Amino acid sequence: MHRAWLSLPLLLAALIAGAPAPAAAQSDDTSCLGETDRSRVPRLPGPDMRFGTTPGVQTGQLGTGPAPPRTPEDPTRHLAALGQLRAEGSPFVLRLHRFFWSDGEAGVRRFLALADHYTAAGYLVELQLRYHPSPAQEGDIAAWTAFVRDVVRRFGANPRVIAAQVTNEVNLAFSPDSSDGSYCDAREALVQGVIAGKEEARRRGYHGLKIGFNWAYRSDPGSEASFWRSLRDLGGPPFVAALDWVGLDAYPGTLFPPVDTPGDEGDALVNAMSALRCYLRVPGVPAWVPIHVEENGFPTGPARSEERQVIAMESMIGTLDEFRGTFNVTDYRWFNLRDGGSTSANFQTQYGLMRDDYSPKPAFARYARFVRERGRREALPPPAAADGGRPAGTRRTRRLRLRISARCHHGHRRVRVIGRDRRKVRRVVRVSWKRLRHGRRMVRVRVRLRDGRQVVLRRRLKGTCRGRAS
């Protein structure tokens, strides 16, 4: 039976109808240890979660060293397995991970092909867009944000590509293969990448492509305090306004806490969600920005039976479902579909719902039942057009009819936004002037529209500041 409740955070989100969330009051309190007693946490109703998984079998190496080996995928058997997990009328999201900036154009084309493959088969797709720079790229934030914009431009035209996670687990600074936090200027890459990605999505009218970042549960308290204060100080309100969601990566019994009593893994997730909501107050992220559980899982392998994996799954997903309204959790992804190596001594290769030969573990059927019984019911967006353009039956966004009226006389400057669409402007965000060669000036005006988008208007002026709009 599917619930039709609307939690208070999502009711507030519905009332603002797509406008960017204004920043909540920022906080200096970084003592966010999280709730340790779930009985003290209220259980509030909320909409059903949207389920999914990571279809790629390659796992990142925790710590240092090479990535663990994997058994190659069989695309036909992969699609057949995914078809057994999704439920009729319920969207199923595939998280495409390890999309490295350092892989360049070849990586972009590989992920475009994957996105087209899965969305054509009726799945939704989200991207884990890794900073992961080459030595030559590291610290070049302008080049990184240009890459983020290019990815948004090329993937956002597909309406079934619904999300982009910008950077990965920047709060972890000890694991460069699996996380981005050890690279130079990774925190700035997170902040500026989110802002750039959202600006590009708004500019192109890709309102279905939601931009977010993720947090790994968890590092030490001092490192966490430094990380969240950096997001506040580097990003401020523009960063918060660009956020559509925040991801949570949590692995009770493996990463943190490294060991857990069977069946108590859900308690760790209550602690993780409450700690994350506390930390989000530092940069001023409001409670109506939803949490997506982007990575959660439990491996089999040495000293970890397949039955133990089912116990952990039931505890974790059951707890998330119980508290989804309390913490505004809207999405869940199990990591991952299939083992990279079922006989390996490295547990990192055995998080899968299936063994490496595509035979299902007991957790496969249990997860399919969670999707069937508790998954959100909603229609899919239309598929991408065959020619790469807009889907059939959708309309192109009409060009805004706005321009700048600018005058300067005896040192006094006056700038107005005029045009037939001026009533769509909520407010002017910023006006800047730039001196050009040959006595010319450029005036640049950023405005916020009533639908939440931001657009930039430019006009070149000469002499007395009267000139033709450009």
Beta strands, then each sheet from edge to edge (+ up, - down):
strand 1: 50-53
strand 2: 93-100
strand 3: 124-130
strand 4: 161-166
strand 5: 210-217
strand 6: 245-250
strand 7: 291-296
strand 8: 329-334
strand 9: 403-409
strand 10: 412-418
strand 11: 425-435
strand 12: 440-449
strand 13: 454-462
sheet 1: 1+ 2+ 3+ 4+ 5+ 6+ 7+ 8+ 1+
sheet 2: 9+ 10-
sheet 3: 11+ 12- 13+
end
